[in-house]
Amino acid sequence: MKKTGNKARLVGINHVALEVGDLEAALAFYGELFDFTLRGRGHGMAFIDMGDQFIALAEGRSQPPDEHRHFGLVVDDRSALRSRLEKLSVTILPGRGLDFLDPWGNHIQVVEYRNIQFTKAGHVLRGMDMTHLYKNDQALQELRDKDMAPPAASKNEREKAKN
């Protein structure tokens, strides 16, 4: 997709900020769900690292639980997360995917890396120790249709590249 005018083009998302009631409780909650590194802390804030992106947790949520407003997280293993959510009795929302509410009412939708177009650069995956991740055929086709497919990105393509 080429630039067609004098408008800025969206490139990606650097971070998402979530308001929570209690920062320490939020870090404990998300620590029960995800393996993460804390990027840093500030007054009333903590930053969860996701490679070249991050989630900012900020104390001070005062609004009611989200309904339609949500953000999407990408994970390496959605079924493992579903199991953790069920074990912790977290509210899983009805639907065909995996959506849940955190204790402060933030609506989080979860997708698995291999099933979507979103792609981390190889050097970022290496830094995250996630070079085993791959795209399924449908996600690769969607990327090919946009002329954005990474080389040897599917499990089958990686196996062929080894031989």
Secondary structure, DSSP 8 states (H G I E B T S, - for coil): ----SSS-------EEEEEES-HHHHHHHHHHH---EEEEEETTEEEEEETTEEEEEEE---S---SS--EEEEES-HHHHHHHHHHTT-EEESSSSEEEE-TT--EEEEEEGGGSS----HHHHHHTT-TT----HHHHHHHHHTT---TT-SHHHHHHHH-
